[in-house]
Amino acid sequence: MTALAAERPKTMPDTETESAPSAELDEVLWQAWKAMELPEGYRAEIIEGAIEVSPTGRYSHAETANLLRDELVVFLSGGDFVARNDGNIVHEGRVWIPDLYIVPRDRERYVTADGVGVTAAAVRLVVEVVSPGTRNQERDRVKKRREYARAGIPVYVLIDDYDGEGTVTVLTEPQPEKADWVGVHRVPYGTQVAIPNGPAKGFTIGEAVTGARRG
């Protein structure tokens, strides 16, 4: 199979920069988010000026994230960075809970003052595994693509079982002012793709991970 370069899935519209929410709205959303009590199995994020509540992923979704984390733990072993999941990443009044992310092993200085999560400045790579449904796909392909770029997170990996026969996209060189990325490398399942920079540089994602999405 061949790489798909910078093409987008047909369901992924061109990225357009949206206006950032006002400081007042940020504060209202922040306080509302902190006061939320969700039933088990749900999570809430603040994405582009709105609180979005979503259920945790199905088994195959979690298995893909776990397989990737297992491989990253080995790859990062003995270094200064670790792979984590189910944590809050906070940036300018917004909160995201990626499926997987890489942060410094010694990350205490990046924990927010209220202790709810780590700042985006700590994050070297984020991963999202796309869930079924138009809303879920738009969140990971479009909204979080913009949000992670705005935060200047160096690498965003999107594992998308619903883009044709499945694709892995690695986005690099974020442009915060444009809410987009310079480097976009998208390959079909069955083709290995390597992380080009950061603590996971040289780490490859292939069928050992994406194969879990089949069946």
C-alpha positions as CSV (number, residue, x, y, z in Angstrom):
1,M,0.0,0.0,0.0
2,T,1.1,3.6,-0.6
3,A,1.0,6.6,1.6
4,L,-1.9,9.0,1.2
5,A,0.2,12.0,1.9
6,A,-1.8,15.0,3.0
7,E,-5.2,14.0,1.7
8,R,-8.1,14.3,4.0
9,P,-10.9,11.7,4.3
10,K,-14.0,12.7,2.5
11,T,-15.8,13.2,5.8
12,M,-13.1,15.6,7.0
13,P,-13.7,19.2,5.8
14,D,-10.9,21.6,5.3
15,T,-9.7,23.1,8.6
16,E,-11.0,26.6,9.2
17,T,-9.9,28.8,12.1
18,E,-12.8,29.6,14.5
19,S,-12.8,32.5,16.9
20,A,-11.6,31.7,20.4
21,P,-14.3,32.0,23.1
22,S,-14.3,35.2,25.2
23,A,-12.6,35.2,28.6
24,E,-16.0,35.5,30.3
25,L,-17.4,32.5,28.5
26,D,-14.2,30.6,29.3
27,E,-14.6,31.2,33.0
28,V,-18.3,30.2,32.9
29,L,-17.5,27.0,31.1
30,W,-14.6,26.3,33.3
31,Q,-16.6,26.6,36.5
32,A,-19.5,24.5,35.0
33,W,-17.0,21.8,33.9
34,K,-15.5,21.6,37.4
35,A,-18.9,21.3,39.0
36,M,-20.1,18.5,36.7
37,E,-20.8,15.1,38.2
38,L,-21.0,12.5,35.4
39,P,-22.3,8.9,35.6
40,E,-19.6,6.2,35.3
41,G,-18.5,5.7,31.8
42,Y,-18.8,9.3,30.6
43,R,-16.3,12.1,30.3
44,A,-16.6,15.8,29.7
45,E,-14.2,18.1,27.8
46,I,-14.2,21.8,26.9
47,I,-13.7,22.0,23.1
48,E,-13.9,25.2,21.1
49,G,-16.1,27.1,23.6
50,A,-18.5,24.2,24.5
51,I,-18.7,21.4,27.0
52,E,-18.9,18.1,25.2
53,V,-19.9,14.9,27.0
54,S,-19.2,11.6,25.5
55,P,-19.1,7.9,26.6
56,T,-15.9,6.1,26.9
57,G,-15.0,4.0,23.8
58,R,-16.1,0.5,23.0
59,Y,-13.8,-2.5,23.6
60,S,-12.0,-2.2,20.2
61,H,-11.4,1.5,20.8
62,A,-9.8,0.8,24.2
63,E,-7.9,-2.1,22.9
64,T,-6.2,0.0,20.2
65,A,-5.2,2.6,22.7
66,N,-3.9,0.0,25.1
67,L,-1.9,-1.8,22.5
68,L,-0.3,1.5,21.4
69,R,0.4,2.4,25.0
70,D,2.0,-1.0,25.6
71,E,4.4,-0.5,22.7
72,L,5.2,3.1,23.7
73,V,6.0,2.1,27.3
74,V,8.6,-0.2,25.9
75,F,9.9,2.3,23.4
76,L,10.2,5.1,26.1
77,S,11.5,2.8,28.8
78,G,14.5,4.4,30.7
79,G,14.0,7.8,29.1
80,D,12.6,11.1,30.4
81,F,9.1,10.7,29.0
82,V,6.1,8.4,29.7
83,A,2.9,7.4,28.0
84,R,-0.3,8.1,29.8
85,N,-4.1,8.1,29.3
86,D,-7.4,9.2,30.9
87,G,-5.9,12.5,32.2
88,N,-7.0,16.1,31.7
89,I,-4.9,18.4,29.5
90,V,-5.7,22.0,30.3
91,H,-5.0,25.0,28.0
92,E,-6.5,28.5,28.3
93,G,-9.8,27.5,29.7
94,R,-10.2,24.4,27.6
95,V,-9.9,20.8,28.8
96,W,-9.2,17.7,26.6
97,I,-8.9,14.0,27.5
98,P,-7.0,12.3,24.7
99,D,-6.9,8.6,24.4
100,L,-3.1,8.7,24.9
101,Y,-0.5,11.3,25.4
102,I,3.3,11.6,26.1
103,V,4.5,13.8,28.9
104,P,7.8,14.2,30.9
105,R,8.4,11.5,33.5
106,D,8.9,14.3,36.0
107,R,5.8,16.4,35.3
108,E,5.0,17.9,38.7
109,R,5.8,21.4,37.5
110,Y,3.2,21.1,34.8
111,V,0.3,20.2,37.1
112,T,-2.3,23.0,37.2
113,A,-2.6,25.0,40.4
114,D,-6.0,23.4,41.2
115,G,-4.6,19.9,40.4
116,V,-7.2,19.0,37.8
117,G,-4.7,18.1,35.1
118,V,-1.4,19.0,33.3
119,T,-0.9,22.0,31.1
120,A,-0.6,21.5,27.4
121,A,3.0,22.7,27.7
122,A,3.9,19.3,29.1
123,V,2.5,17.3,26.3
124,R,4.8,16.2,23.5
125,L,2.3,13.9,21.6
126,V,-1.4,13.2,21.7
127,V,-3.3,10.3,20.2
128,E,-7.0,10.0,19.4
129,V,-8.7,6.8,18.3
130,V,-11.8,7.8,16.3
131,S,-15.1,6.4,17.5
132,P,-18.2,5.7,15.3
133,G,-20.7,8.4,14.7
134,T,-20.6,11.7,12.8
135,R,-20.2,13.8,16.0
136,N,-17.3,11.7,17.3
137,Q,-15.5,11.8,14.0
138,E,-15.9,15.6,13.7
139,R,-14.6,16.0,17.2
140,D,-11.3,14.1,16.6
141,R,-10.8,15.0,12.9
142,V,-11.7,18.6,13.0
143,K,-12.3,20.2,16.4
144,K,-9.4,18.5,18.3
145,R,-7.2,18.9,15.2
146,R,-7.6,22.6,15.6
147,E,-7.4,22.7,19.4
148,Y,-4.2,20.7,19.6
149,A,-2.7,22.9,17.0
150,R,-3.7,26.1,18.9
151,A,-2.1,24.7,22.0
152,G,1.2,24.0,20.1
153,I,1.3,20.3,20.9
154,P,4.1,19.1,18.7
155,V,2.6,15.8,17.3
156,Y,-1.0,14.7,16.9
157,V,-1.7,11.1,15.8
158,L,-5.2,10.1,14.6
159,I,-6.1,6.5,14.2
160,D,-9.2,6.4,12.1
161,D,-11.0,3.1,11.4
162,Y,-13.8,5.0,9.7
163,D,-11.7,6.7,7.0
164,G,-12.1,4.3,4.0
165,E,-10.5,1.0,5.0
166,G,-8.8,2.8,7.9
167,T,-5.9,5.3,8.1
168,V,-3.3,6.6,10.5
169,T,-2.5,10.4,10.3
170,V,0.5,12.0,11.9
171,L,0.3,15.8,12.1
172,T,3.4,17.8,13.0
173,E,4.6,21.4,13.1
174,P,1.5,23.0,14.6
175,Q,0.6,26.6,13.6
176,P,-1.2,27.9,16.7
177,E,-2.3,31.2,15.0
178,K,-3.9,29.2,12.1
179,A,-5.2,26.3,14.2
180,D,-3.6,23.9,11.7
181,W,-0.5,21.9,10.9
182,V,2.3,22.1,8.4
183,G,3.2,18.4,8.4
184,V,0.3,16.0,7.6
185,H,1.3,12.4,6.8
186,R,-1.7,10.0,6.2
187,V,-1.3,6.3,5.4
188,P,-3.8,3.4,5.0
189,Y,-3.9,0.6,7.5
190,G,-1.2,-2.0,6.5
191,T,1.4,0.7,6.0
192,Q,3.8,1.6,8.8
193,V,4.1,5.2,9.8
194,A,6.9,6.6,12.0
195,I,6.8,9.5,14.4
196,P,9.2,12.0,13.0
197,N,10.2,14.0,16.1
198,G,10.0,14.4,19.8
199,P,10.5,11.7,22.5
200,A,8.7,9.1,20.3
201,K,10.9,9.9,17.3
202,G,11.4,6.7,15.2
203,F,8.4,4.8,16.9
204,T,6.3,3.2,14.2
205,I,2.6,2.5,14.2
206,G,1.5,-0.5,12.1
207,E,-0.7,-3.6,12.0
208,A,0.2,-4.7,15.5
209,V,-1.9,-1.7,16.6
210,T,-4.4,-1.1,13.8
211,G,-5.2,-4.7,13.3
212,A,-7.1,-4.6,16.6
213,R,-9.7,-2.5,14.9
214,R,-10.8,-5.3,12.6
215,G,-13.4,-7.8,13.3
